[in-house]
């Protein structure tokens, strides 16, 4: 996801200014692309939910003290974690089931099922057979057995 987003942002910046320096240490990268990527880098499946919940609560309610182990954090963040964790697990399963990352290891039925998520289907085929004529520069007669 991060690679796709960075390529998209680089393309937009190149459309805006074809001579812009998009090297990884350049000003466009450090001032525009990297902050956007950092902001969008929240993966709900990989993020530790208790840390995320405590950070969110501290940001929203800065006058209250939400630290790991505090009574307020235990009373609010722990129940949220118990309720949200099964949803995040189901999201991870759904994302894995819709991914084509490991298509080489999939069975034909499994691959067809995944492709239907993208409104694609594969045409079922069969082995081709038929006569073949080979042309040589010098005429020769050869008989080949079918394979």
Secondary structure as GFF3:
##gff-version 3
##sequence-region A 1 147
A	DSSP	alpha_helix	2	16	.	.	.	ID=ss1
A	DSSP	alpha_helix	27	28	.	.	.	ID=ss2
A	DSSP	pi_helix	29	33	.	.	.	ID=ss3
A	DSSP	alpha_helix	34	39	.	.	.	ID=ss4
A	DSSP	alpha_helix	49	60	.	.	.	ID=ss5
A	DSSP	alpha_helix	71	97	.	.	.	ID=ss6
A	DSSP	three_ten_helix	103	105	.	.	.	ID=ss7
A	DSSP	alpha_helix	108	116	.	.	.	ID=ss8
###
